């Protein structure tokens, strides 16, 4: 790819990102300006603007790389071996037992130190 093509693609991307920012700003300002209108109409307008802004953003180089990343992440999630319900319950119970044990230890240390300090003060 020549440097002139890269510069042209870069200028095109900057223009597309400017449109995306403008659409987001129109959504925010419009939502505030039309605050007296029904929430349903404002929500529909925001969703349409977000869809158009997202479509335009996906046409940029960064948008395409984000889309590729999202597809690869979805593939990776399918590869993960999720724990069974029994494994999840056992792990949760172990964590709860450790938390209860540590809270009792800390309570005991706090009580002992409080007793020592009150004995020294008295």
N, C-alpha and C positions, 0 to 999 in steps of 0.2 A: 504494500500500500504506500503510495507516495505521500509526501508531507502535505501537499496541497489538498489531497483527498481527506487526510486526517483533519486538517484545519477546517475544511468545509463541513465534515461530519461533526466536528466539535462545535462550530458555529450553529449548525442545525440543532444539536443537542441543547445548547444554551438557549436557543429560541424556544424549544419545546419545554424546557424546564421553566422558563419565564412564563409561558402560558399556564403551566401547572400551578405555579405560585399565584398567578393572577386568578385562576379559577378558585383556588383555596381561599384567597382573600375575598373574592366576590361571595363565596359561601358564608364566610364568617360575618362579613359586613351585612350581607343580605339577611342573614338570620337575625341579626341584631335590629336592623332597620324594620323588618316585617315581624317584629315580636308580637304584635297585636293579632296577626293572622293565626289560623289554626295550626296546631303543632303538626298535624298530618301533612298539610301542604308544605310546611317548611322542611319536614323530614324527607318528603319526596324530592324536593328541590336539592337538598343536601346530598341525597343518594345519587341523583342524576349527575350533579357536579362532581362528586367523588368518582363516579364511574368514568366520566369523560376524562377527568384528570388522571386517573389510573391508567386508562387506555393510552393517553398521550405519553405518560411517563414510561410505559412499557415499550414504546417505540424508540427510546433512547438506548445508548450502549449500556449505561448503568441499569436501566430498567430490564433489558434483556438478560444481563448477568444476574440480576435479582431473581428473575423468573426461573432461570436455570438452577440457581441455588435452591429455590423453593421446591422444584421438581426433584432435585437430588436429595433434599431433606425428607421429602415424602417417601422416597425409595428407601432411605436409611431407616425410617421409622418402621417400615414393614419388616426390615431385617432384624429388628431388636427382639430378643427373646424376653417376653414379659413374664414376671413371676406369676405363679398360680395363686389362687385365693388363699390356700393354706400357707404358702410361703409368706404372703403378705401379712396374714394374721399373726403368724409366729414372730416375724420381725417386729411388728407393731407391739406385740406383748413384751418382747425382750426390751425394746426401747422404753416402754412404760415402766417396766420393772427397774431398769437402771435409773430412770428419772426419780422414781419413788425412793429408791435406795440412796441416791445422792442427796435428795432433799432431806432425808432423815439424818444423814451424816452431817450435812451443813447445819441443820437445826441443832444437832448435838454439839457441834463445835461452837456454834454461836452461843448456846446456853452455857457451855463450860467457860468460854471467854467472858461472858457477861457475869458469871458467878465469880471468876477470878478478879475482874475489875471491881466489882462491888465489894469484895472482901478486902482488896487493897485500899479502896477509898474509905471504908468504914473503920 
